[in-house]
């Protein structure tokens, strides 16, 4: 028997290197195809054993009972018949409504971390199945590898795309994923591609035209990024349903120079695209 007194774990961001909506099911869920990749940048969860289940974070809004961290913890308790608690501190860096998967990543890190702290012994596939009950992106974060995703996002085929440096810009807005999926003008009939072509597919994000029209702040960020096409490896693109946008570069130096040039007009950060989650790399080390 052993005990875990304190876990400090990353909850990394993701980007959608392309995102196609290929249909809509009778139950209202959307069929999609996307290539998901991690960034070496994100939130942090600190988990310590406690008699009760508690969430501490600087934002009062994120301390809500609806926070996915608390939902994940309660689901894990119910599934395992666990009566233990935990004090969870969320150090938030990722913007809410930014399309970088912050909430889903938080939930996955909570599932993996609490499984260790509470010594439940659930397997990764079991945790991913629980994660799917919380959100379509959560299994991706639980499994921890870059992936081509289909279905509603839960059907994963692991991929190893290139790992460029990204400039990520954060417009001063939050975009509701539910509102974007429900919008009548969203394109829902993009032709499917094959898994074999996904790794090098130069696709688009089907949310981008709609988001650019509805949110001038996003349109402005994408336009600013276009000015640096001569330095980059590809076009600027929206991540998820927005609001953040990203552009790939071959080196950290090139990415830094572009962000420095944009600093007066936009808020953002530099991150490396990585194909293995930093959470899983950390857990394997220990």
N, C-alpha and C positions, 0 to 999 in steps of 0.2 A: 504494500500500500504506500502511496506517496501523496503529497499535497501540493497544490499550486496556490501560492500566496498572491501572485500578481502577474498578469499577462499584459504586455504592451504590444498591440497588434495593428498593422496597417489595414486600411480599407481603401484600396486603390481605385482611381478613376478608370473609366473605359472610354474608348471612342468607337464610333461606327464608321469603318472605312468605306462602307457604302450601306445603304438601307433602302430596300425595295419592298413596297407593299404589293403583294401579288393577288390578294383577294380578301374577302370578308366572309366569315362563317355565319351560319344561321344564328348562333348564340351572340353575335356582335363582335367577337374577337377577330382580330385581323391576322391573316396569313402574311408572313414576311420572310425575307431573306436578307441577311446582314453578315458582315465580317466584323467581329468584335476583337479588339485588342486592348491590352492593359496599358496604363501609363505608370511611370515610376513616381507618381504624385497622387496624393489623396488625403483622406481623413485618417484619424487614429482613434482606436478604442483602447481604453485601459480597464481591465476587468479584474476585480478582486472579490473573493468570497464575502458574503454578507447574509444576515438572517432574512432580509427582505430583498425584493427586486427593485432596484433604484437606477434611474438614469439622470446623470448630471451633465449639463452642457451650458455653454454661455448664452445660447439663444433660448428664451422662454418659449418661443413657438415650437422649437424642436423637442422640448420636454413634454410634449403632449402625449397622452395615453395612446394616440394613434401612431406614434413613431414606430417605424419598422423594426427598430432594435428591440423595443419592448414586445412587439407582436411576435418576433422571432423567439425571444426568450420564453414567452408564455406558451407558444406552440411546442417548444422543446420540452418544457416542464410537463405539459399535458401528455405528450407522446411517450415520454420516458417514465411517467409517474414520479417525477422528481419534485421534492419539496424544498430543495435548496434555493437560496437567493444569490444575488450578486449586486455589487455596486459597479455600475458601468459609467465611465466618463467618456464622453464623445468630444474630441478636439476636432472641430469642423473647419475644413479648408475649402471643400468643394461647394460651389453655389447650388442652392436649392432651385430646381427647375432649369438646370443648365444642360441637361442631356448627357451628363458624364456618369450617370449611374450611381450617384452618391448614396441614395437611400437603399438601393439594392445591395450595394457593396457593404454598407453598414450592417444590413441584415445577415449577409453571408458571413462576415467576420464575427458577428455575435454568435451565430450557430456553431461555427468551427471553434471559437474560443470557449464558449460555455460548455460544449461537449468535452473539452479538456478539463476545464476548471471543476466541472461537476462529475468528471470521471464516468461518463455515460457509456462510452465505448461504441457509439453509433458510427457506422461506416459512411464514407463520403457520399455514396449513392443514396443512402437514407436521408442524409442532411440535404442533399439536392432536391429530393422529393418534397421535403418539408418546405424548402425554399421556393419551390414552384407555387405553393399555396399562398406565398406572400407577394410574388411578382415574377413575371416571365424572365427577367434578367438574373434573378438570384441564383439559379443553378449554374450559370456561367461563372459567377464569382466563387461559388462553392468549389467547382472543379478546378479552377485556377489556370486554365490554358486558353490561349487565343483560339477562337473557334468560328467556323461558319455556322450560323444559326438559322433554322427554318421552323416551320409550324408557327406557333405564337412566340417563338424565341427559345423554346425549350429543347428542340432537337439539335444537338451539337455534334459537329465533326471538327476535330482538332486540326488546327492549321498553324503554319509557321511563316507568316508574311514577313516582309522586310521590317526592320526595327529602326525607323528614322527618328530624328528629333522633331518635335512639334512645337510650334508657337500656338498657344491656345488663348483666344480672346474671350473675355467674359462681359457681355453687354450688361447694362445696369437694369435688367429685367428678369423676371421669372416666368417660365412658360409652362402651362399645365399640359402634361402628357395626355390626360383624358380628353381635354378640350381639343387638342390637335387631332387625336385619333377620331374624335366624333365630328370633326368639321366636315361639312357637306362638300367642300372643294378639294379635299384630299384625294390625290391620285391613288386608286386602289386596283389597278389592272396592269401593273408592270409585268412584262413577260419574265417567267422564271429563268434562271441560269442553272448550269450544272455545278455540282460540287467541285468537279475537276477544274473548272475555270475560275473558281472563287478566289483563289490565292492571289492571282494577278489581275483580277477584274477591276477595270477602271470605271466603276459604277458611280451612281449619284445617290443623293438622299431625297426620297420622294416628298419629305416634309419641307424641303428647302424653298421651293417656289412659294408655297403657302405662307411659311414663316417670314420670308423676306417681304411679302406683301403686307402682312399684318403687323410686323414689328420693324419699323425703320431702323431701330438700333442694331438689329442683326444684319440688315441689308448694308448698313454703313460699315460694319466690321468686315463683312465679306468683301466689300468693295476696296477697303483699305488694304486687305491682304493681297488682292489682285495686283497691286502695284509692285509686289515683290516676286512676281512669277519668274523673273530672270535668275533669282537666287534659289528657287525652291525645286522640289522633286515632283510637285503636283499642285493641283488646284486647291484653293481653300474650300472647306466643306462644313456644313452643319453637322453636329453630332447628335444622334437620337432625334428627338422632337424639338431640340433646341433648349437653351438659347446660345450655348457656347459654339464657337467655330474654331477650326484648327487648320493648319497648313504644314506639310512635311518638308523637312530640310535634311540634307546629307550630313551635316555636322552641327555640334552644339554651338560652335562659333558663329555659323551662319544664322542659326535661330536666335542667338543672343543679339546679334546686330540688328535683326529685324524687329525684335521686341523693343530694343532700345530706341529705334526710330519711331515706333508707334506709341511709346510711353506717354507722350503728351496728349494723345487722343483716345487711348483705350487702356483698359485694365486687363492684365493677362499674366501668363506664366509660361515657362519652358519646361518640357517634360520629354523623356525618352519613351518611345513605344517599345513595349516588352511583351514577349510571348508567354512568360510564366509570371503569375501573380507574385508580387513581393511578399504577400501573406504566406503563400505556400513555400516560397524559398526560405522564409524565416522559420516556419514550423518544421521544415525538413532539417534545418541546421540544428534544431534542438530536440 
